[in-house]
Amino acid sequence: MEILLVIYPSVTNFIGSSDDVDTRADWKPTDYVQMYLNKPLFAHISECTNVMSVAAKGKSLNTTPAEIECFIGAALFILCHVSVTFLLECFGREASVCWYCQKLFHVTDFSK
């Protein structure tokens, strides 16, 4: 005899904030990124990293939100660099550096 288990998830309605396009009219690309990669996120990642370190090794890494922010920034920078290097190799030197690296890291040319 086979038993079929059916799960019905409890879904709540999303209640969003009022979103006025005019409030973002003068936003820069980094403002959009910082909407998601913000201080509370870095603090949460830092706390979870320390908790997992204690659980796995019995000792905390004592990471700080600032260290996590630097790590993620470096990872994004490397991602941008690899992407641009790939574009330059595939499409020639006229390919441009991504806007994120230009604005956040003040990098305009990886070819030098």
NORRAHU-V267789 format. One record per pair of residues at least 24 apart in sequence whose ideal C-beta (glycine too) atoms are under 10 Angstrom apart, sorted by the first residue. I is the first residue (numbers start at 0). J is the second residue. Records with the same first field share a line. If there is no record, write none. Layout:
I = J ; J
This chain:
27 = 98 ; 102 ; 103
28 = 97 ; 98 ; 99 ; 101 ; 102 ; 103
29 = 98 ; 99 ; 101 ; 102 ; 103
30 = 102
31 = 99
32 = 75 ; 99 ; 102 ; 103
33 = 103
36 = 68 ; 71 ; 72 ; 75
37 = 68
38 = 64 ; 65 ; 68
39 = 64
40 = 64 ; 67 ; 68 ; 71
41 = 65 ; 66 ; 67 ; 68 ; 69 ; 70 ; 71
42 = 67 ; 68
43 = 67
44 = 68 ; 70 ; 71
45 = 70
72 = 103 ; 104
75 = 99 ; 100 ; 103 ; 104
76 = 100 ; 103 ; 104 ; 106
79 = 103 ; 104 ; 106 ; 109
80 = 104 ; 106 ; 109
81 = 109
82 = 109
83 = 108 ; 109 ; 110
84 = 109 ; 110
